[in-house]
Amino acid sequence: AGVLTVGDDGKSNVLSLYYGTYYVKETKAALGYMLDTAVHTVKLETTKTVELKLADKVIRIDLSTLAKNDKSKTDAGEHIALAEEKTEITDTVTYKGLISGRTYKFKTVLMDKDTGKAVKDKNGKDVTVESELKVNRDNIDGTVSIPIVFDATALAGHSVVVFEYLYDEDGIEIGKHEDLGDENQTIVFPKAET
């Protein structure tokens, strides 16, 4: 028989085979995709061209997250922070099902709860943090804490929500948590009273 190798364009090489019945099985999936374990039957007959179309499913990793203000002394205050020049929020991300031997990237984005738009720093850039995680057999499932340090002086009277994205080694998004209504991801910056 032979080996079909799929390129970046999603197409494989062509095999010249004798008439008969063949069985096709995927032995390795592209990074970020699930392995198709099914065996596909292909029958070759005279004067017919046979085309086999398969589509791997993208791996989606479930993420749950908890953002909090580490300066708070009480559980009730974990989701409240002062609009200070050097504010630190920690986003703790729980994940399941990563692949050992791979490196993943978490991207954290602060969103303004009222506008639904990314929070900007004083230079007009989105407040984001990127963090890498190298996975081995001991941390296929686990948690990672991502500190977000930023200037929050313009956020008095606002609330921010932390969005989290997970990318594989090829930069393909394989998981995300983005919910403006998630209280576990919300930090309130009270307006200062005078």
ChimeraX attribute file (.defattr): number of C-alpha atoms within 10 A of each C-alpha:
attribute: neighborCount
match mode: 1-to-1
recipient: residues
	/A:1	10
	/A:2	9
	/A:3	13
	/A:4	14
	/A:5	12
	/A:6	12
	/A:7	10
	/A:8	7
	/A:9	6
	/A:10	9
	/A:11	11
	/A:12	12
	/A:13	9
	/A:14	11
	/A:15	10
	/A:16	7
	/A:17	11
	/A:18	11
	/A:19	10
	/A:20	10
	/A:21	11
	/A:22	14
	/A:23	11
	/A:24	15
	/A:25	14
	/A:26	16
	/A:27	9
	/A:28	12
	/A:29	14
	/A:30	13
	/A:31	16
	/A:32	21
	/A:33	16
	/A:34	15
	/A:35	17
	/A:36	16
	/A:37	11
	/A:38	10
	/A:39	11
	/A:40	13
	/A:41	11
	/A:42	14
	/A:43	11
	/A:44	14
	/A:45	12
	/A:46	8
	/A:47	6
	/A:48	8
	/A:49	7
	/A:50	10
	/A:51	8
	/A:52	8
	/A:53	6
	/A:54	10
	/A:55	9
	/A:56	13
	/A:57	12
	/A:58	15
	/A:59	18
	/A:60	17
	/A:61	17
	/A:62	15
	/A:63	18
	/A:64	16
	/A:65	21
	/A:66	17
	/A:67	24
	/A:68	24
	/A:69	22
	/A:70	17
	/A:71	14
	/A:72	14
	/A:73	9
	/A:74	9
	/A:75	10
	/A:76	8
	/A:77	15
	/A:78	19
	/A:79	23
	/A:80	20
	/A:81	23
	/A:82	22
	/A:83	21
	/A:84	15
	/A:85	12
	/A:86	12
	/A:87	17
	/A:88	19
	/A:89	21
	/A:90	17
	/A:91	22
	/A:92	18
	/A:93	18
	/A:94	15
	/A:95	19
	/A:96	15
	/A:97	13
	/A:98	23
	/A:99	18
	/A:100	14
	/A:101	11
	/A:102	14
	/A:103	16
	/A:104	22
	/A:105	18
	/A:106	21
	/A:107	17
	/A:108	22
	/A:109	21
	/A:110	24
	/A:111	24
	/A:112	19
	/A:113	21
	/A:114	11
	/A:115	12
	/A:116	13
	/A:117	13
	/A:118	19
	/A:119	22
	/A:120	18
	/A:121	15
	/A:122	13
	/A:123	6
	/A:124	8
	/A:125	10
	/A:126	15
	/A:127	18
	/A:128	20
	/A:129	16
	/A:130	15
	/A:131	14
	/A:132	13
	/A:133	12
	/A:134	14
	/A:135	17
	/A:136	14
	/A:137	10
	/A:138	8
	/A:139	17
	/A:140	17
	/A:141	15
	/A:142	13
	/A:143	15
	/A:144	17
	/A:145	14
	/A:146	18
	/A:147	19
	/A:148	21
	/A:149	15
	/A:150	19
	/A:151	16
	/A:152	21
	/A:153	15
	/A:154	15
	/A:155	19
	/A:156	16
	/A:157	12
	/A:158	17
	/A:159	20
	/A:160	24
	/A:161	26
	/A:162	29
	/A:163	23
	/A:164	25
	/A:165	17
	/A:166	24
	/A:167	19
	/A:168	19
	/A:169	12
	/A:170	11
	/A:171	12
	/A:172	16
	/A:173	19
	/A:174	19
	/A:175	17
	/A:176	20
	/A:177	18
	/A:178	16
	/A:179	17
	/A:180	18
	/A:181	10
	/A:182	15
	/A:183	13
	/A:184	17
	/A:185	24
	/A:186	25
	/A:187	25
	/A:188	23
	/A:189	21
	/A:190	15
	/A:191	12
	/A:192	9
	/A:193	4
	/A:194	3
